[in-house]
Amino acid sequence: MTDDSLQHASAVEQVPDRILTPEFHLDVLDDLVYPAECRGAVPLASSPDNRYPYAYPRDIASITRAWLAAVEADVRPDDCKRHVVDAAKFLLAVHGEDGAWQQRYALDGMDKSIYIQEDNTGHGLRVLAHALIALDETDSVDAVDDDFSATATEAVERAVAFVRDELYDPNAQLIESTTSIHEGRIESGYTLWVNCTFVAALRRTVDALSTLRDDTPAVVETIEEFRTQLEGGVKRAFTSTQHVPRRYSPTGDIDTRPDITLLAPYYFGLEDLFGESAEEAAERAVAALDDPELGGLQRFLGFYRDYDVQQHGGNGPWMQYTAWHAQYRFDRGDIERGDAVLETIARYADGRGHIPEHLTTRARFESFMENEWHTRRDFEKEFDEDVLRDVPFDLVVEELGHMKDAYRDLADQTTERNVVSFALPLAWSHAEFLTALLRRANAVRRRESKSPESTSTNP
């Protein structure tokens, strides 16, 4: 056994038991939920004094997905339902008149976005759907404001109209975007992530609207017609090639470089649409993006001269995406491998059990500072005019300040240890770990139901 493997084994043995319970992650998420000045309450991406003191619809959708899974698993169902509905109320309060949701918001509802990030309108739809389904699951429809369902339905109508009229390219039969999950040029064009987001959002919205006690809203027919068109384009564009591409560029060039978004067909439950291509894409991402030194999955490969991608302090594994891998393994019944993935994440938690956004090493961070920060390359990528919104320069300065503080913190960490963490705790990371634990419980139940003992006692 090598020194590295000895260190790994020791670290796994030291994983605190509490981090392997759903209740622990629900507690962490509770601590990151703040009452909004406009309406509702919402989880911030991280603590208010940390790197991301805002409410991001993409993060919120992942968190409400985890809360809804807890509701369905009967783990603190009333608390989780309340959180989902409160988050939905916040998103209703900040919903744009044009039907779009933006990148991020302050607790007073102010738009603090720098990028357009078209996928956020899909994530807003997902949050509303999660809320309606959570209410139905807990028989709590009558417990919310009388106008909640009507307001949510009206918001759905505006959002779907915006997506169809402003984002959908009828010739490509795909959604076009400038940025989304990676916040850079890498998401410009027709991406797998953005298109999977909207297919999933439309499907989930129909499911949610079907739970309403009144007649099914007329918008459902509109959604189904649009969804059918979009799904046809997605299936053609992303399953007809030898390998599922992560995107088509704005000019239609195919991009098959490894990217964590290759897990999108699995993550959004679109295996029926993608067929065997969903598994091919997921396995290719896992094989290509596994960090050989730290374990866990990177977002993409770390070629810093590529202006399409940003390293954010140095390349390394991202914990929320690594948790996707664990979910994937559990859903396929590979409990042992899923456990190993969760142990990889858990060993990088701090003494309180808090999980960061991503990790890097001293050498990678120093390389980033030398080659990207001090040369302004990182600034040019972060504030690329091709993907930047028309925002006041004060907002750019504010964001630059957050970046500077985060990198100073990483520099301080490197004086004490080789592996350093970024944005801790990150709500999204804890939400995905929570979802993975709930998927693991389902996998254990499925395995036990197939065991000889189970078969003999439950014919």
N, C-alpha and C positions, 0 to 999 in steps of 0.2 A: 504494500500500500504506500503510495507517495505521500509526501508532506501535505500536498493540497487535499488529497482524499481524506487524510487523517483529520485535517482541519474541518473539512466538510462534515464528516461523521460526528465530530465533536459538536459542531454548531447545531446539527439536527437534534442531537440529544438534549440540547439546551433550549429548544423551542418551548415556550411556556404553554401549558395546557389550555389556558384561557383563550389564546388566539385561535384555537381550533374549535371554538364554539360559536354558533351564530349569534348568541346573545352578546358576546363581547363586541362584535362588529356593529351590532345595533346600538350599543352604548356609545361607541365612537361616533357613529353617524348622528346620534342624538346631540352630542356635544357640538357638532358642526352645523346644526339647524338654528337659524336665527329668525326672529319675527321680522317681517317686512313692513316697511313704513307705508307701502301702498295697499297690500292685501296679502293675507296668508302668511306662511313661514316657509323658509327655503334653505336647503343645505348650501353653504358656501363650498367652493372647491377645496379650500384649505382654511386654516385659521386666519382671522382678519389681519394679523400682523405678518402673514407669510406671503409666499410668492403669488398666490392667486386669491385675493380677497373679494372675489366676485361670485355671482351665481351664473353658471354656464348651463344653458339648456341641454347640451350634450351630456354633461356630467349628471345633471338632474335626471335625465331620462334613464341613464344607467342605474342611478340610485333608486328611482321609483320602480324600476324593473326588479331590483333586489328586494325592496320592500313588498312589492306585490307577490314575489315568490315566497316571502316569509308569511304573508297573509294566507296564501294557498297551502302552506305547510303547517299552518296553525301555530306559528311562532310569534308571540305578541301581536296577534292579528289586529286588535283594535288600535294599538299605538301606530302600527305600520300603516294601516288604512288612513288614520288621521294625518300622518306625515305626507302620504301620497296626495291626498285631497288638498292639503295646505299648499303643497308645491304647485299643484294645478291651479289653485286660486291665484298664486303669484304670477304664473305664466299667463293667465287670462288678463291680469291687470297690466302686464307690460306688452301685450300683443299689439303689434302695429296695425294701424288702420289699413295698410295695404295687404295685410294678411300674413306678413312675415314675422318670424322671431329672429333675433340677432345673436351675435356671438356670446355676449355676456352683459350682465346688469348689476348695478349696485343695489343695496337693500332698499333704497328709496325708489327703485324702479327706473332710475336713469340708465340710459343706454351707454355703456362704457366700451363698446365694441371698436376694434381696430380693423378686423377683417370682416368680409361679408359672410363667409361660411354658410353657404346655402343649405347645408344639411340641417341646420338648426331648426328650420321650419318643420322638417320631418320629426325632429326630436320633440318639438313642442306638441305635435300631434300625438306622439307616443305617450307623453306625460298625461295628456287629457284622457287618452284611452286607458292608461293604467288606473287613473282615478275612478272612472266609471266602472271598470271591472272590479276594482277593490270594493267599491260601494255595493256592487251586486253580490260579490263573494261573501260579504259580511251582513247582507240584508240591511244595509244602512242608508238606502236611497232617501228615506224620509228624514234622516238625521241632518242633512245638509240644507243649505239655503234653498228656498223654492226655485230660485232662478238659476241654480248652478248648472243643471242639465241643459236648460235652454241656452244659457250663455255659452256653454261648452260646444253645443251643436252649432250655434252661430259662428263661433270661432273656427270650427272645423270647416264650415262652408267657405269662409274667407281665405283660410290657409290653403285649402285644396284648389280654389280658384287661382290663387297667386302662383302656386306651383305649376299648374297646368298652363297658365297664360304667360308667365314670366320666366320660368326655369326649364320647362320642357321643350326640347327641340323635336318638332314633329317629323322632320326628315331623318334624323338619327334615331328617333324613337327612344331617346334617353334624356335624362336630366343633365344639364350642363352646369358646371360650377367653376369658381375661381379658386377657392380654398375650402378646407373643411377640417378633418381630424388632425392633419399635420401642420396646418397653418403656413403653407408655403406653395410655391409654384408646382410642387409635386401633385397637388390636387386640382390643377387647372385642366379643364377639359371634361371628359365624360368618365367618371371614376366608378370603380366597383363599389367603394364604400358609400358614396352619395346615392347611387342608384339602388343599392340594397336597402339603405335607410328609408327611402321613400316607398319602396315596395312593401317593406315591413310596416311602415307607418300607416299606409292605406289599408292593409289587411287588418291590423290591430284596431284601427278606427272603426271599421265595419263591425268587427266583433264587439266593440264597446257600445256602439250605437244600438246594436241588437238587444242589449240588456235593458234599454229604456222601457218603461211600462206603457208609455203612450205608443201611438202608431210609430213604426219605423220612419225616421226622418227622410224626407224626399232626397236629401243630399246623398244618401246611400247609393242610389242608382247612378248618380253622377260619379261617385267615387269608384264604383265597380267598373263603369265604362272606361274611366281613365286608367285604373289599375290594370285592366286587361291589355290596353295599349302599351303601357309601360313594361309590363311583364314580358310581352312579346319581344320588345326591343332588348331588354336585359338578357333574356334567354339566348337570343340570336348573337348579341355582341360578345357575351362573356362565356358562352359554352361551345361555340362553334370552332374555337381555336384549339391548338394542341394543348396549350396551358392557359388557364384562366388569367387574363391580364389584370393588372391593378388599375389600369386606365387606358383610355384613348386620349391622346393629346388634343388640344383644340382643333388641330388640322387633321385629326384622324389617325395619327401614327400610333401603333400599338406599343404599349409599355408593359413588359412582362418581368421587370426587375422585382426581386423579392420585397415584400411589404407586409406589415402586420394586417393590413386591410384584406389580405387574401382569406382571412378567417371570417370575413363579413357574411358570406352565404351561410356558414354554420351559425354564427353569433345571432343572426336575425331569424333563424329557423326557416331558411329557404331551400332546404334540401330537395323538396318536391319540385322546385323550379330548376335547380341546378343539376339534379341527379348526381351521378358519380363525380362530376366536376367539383362539387362542394368539398368532398373529402380530398380530392387531388390537390385543390388549392390550399386547404388547411395543412395537409402533411408537408407540402412544399414550403409553406411559410415556417413551420416549426423546424424543419431541417435546415433551412437557410439562415434563420435569424437567431438560433440558439447561441447565446453568448458563451464562447469556449472557455472563458476565464471565470466568469461570475455565475453562469447559469442564468436561466430565464430568457425571455424573448426581447430582442431589440425591435425598434420600429421599422428600421430599414438598415441597409449596410452603410457604414460610416465613411463615405468618401467626402471629405470636407470641401474639396474643390467643386463639388456638384452644387450649383446654386439652387437646385430644386429642393434641397434638404437642409435642415438645421440640426445641429448637434446638441444645443441647449446645455452647454457646460461639459460636453464630452459624451461620446456614444456609450451606450450600455443598455441593460435590460430595463424594461418598463413593467412595473408590477401589475398594473391593471390588465395589460395585454397578456402577461404570463398567466394570470388567473383565468383568462379566456381559454388558454391551453388546458388548464386543469378541468374546466367545465367540459371541454371537448372530450377529454379522456373519460371522465365520469359518465357522460352521456353515451359513450360507447362501451361502457362496462369495464373499462380498464382502470379499476380502482387503485391498484398498486402504483401505476404510473402517475395517475392523478394525485395520489398522496405525495409522491416524490416532488411533483411540481409545487404543491402547496408548501411543502417543507422548504423548498428553495426560497419561496417568498418569505416565509415566516422567519427564517434565520437572519433576514435583513431588517426585521422590525427592531425598533429601539426597546429600551427597558420597559416602557409602558405598553408595548405591543403595537405601537403606531407604525403603519406601513407607508413608505414614501411613494412618490410618483416614479422616479427612476434612479438608477445608480450609475456611477462611473468610477474610474480609478484615478489615482493621483497622476499617473503618466498621461492618461487620456485628457484629464482636465488641463494639465499643463500644456499639452499639445493644442487643445482648443484655445486657450488663452493666447498662446504664441501665434497660432495660424489664423484665428478667426476674430477673437475679441480685440486684440491690440492692432490688428490690421484693418478693423472696421468691417471685415467680411460678414461677421454675425449681424452687425447693425444693418448692413445692406440687405441681408436676407430677411431679417425681422420686419423691416420697414420698406419692403420692395413695393415700389409704386404700381407695379403691374397687378398686385393683389391687395393693396392697401385701400381701405375706404377713404372717402374724402372726410377726414376727421380733423378737429382742431389740433394744432401742434402741441398744445398743452397736454393732450391725451398721449401723444407720442412721448413727451418728456416724462410723464407719469409712468408709462410702461418701461421706459428706459431705466428709470430709477428702481423699479422692481427688479429688473434684470441685473443691474449693478449690485444691488443688495444680495441677491441670490448667489451671484458669483463670488462675492466677498465671503459669504458664509461657506461656500464650497472650499475656498482657499484656506479658511480657518480650519475646516475639517481635515484638509490634507496634511496639516502639521501634526495631526494626532493619529491618523490611520490611512491605510492605502485605499480602502473602499469608502466612498462618500455618497451621501443620499441627497435628494433634491425634493423639496416640498413635502414635508412630513408633519402631520399625517395628511394624506390625500384622501378625500371622501370617496372618490371614484375607485381607488384601489381597495378600500375596505368594502365597498359595495360589491365589487366583483369577487372578492374573497368570500364574502357572505353567500353570494349566489353559488359559488363553487361548492361550499359546504352543504348547501341545500341540495344541489345536484348529486353530491356524493351520497347523501342519505337516501335519495331515490335509487341510486345505483345499488346500494347495499340491500335495499328492500327487494329490488328486482332479482338480485343474485340469490337472496334467501328464499324467494318464492319458487325458484327453480331447483333448490337443493333437494336431495332425496328425502331428508327429514320433513321438509315442508310439504312435499308432494304426498307423502304417506299420511300426514296428519290432516291435510286439507284437500281432500279429493275433489 
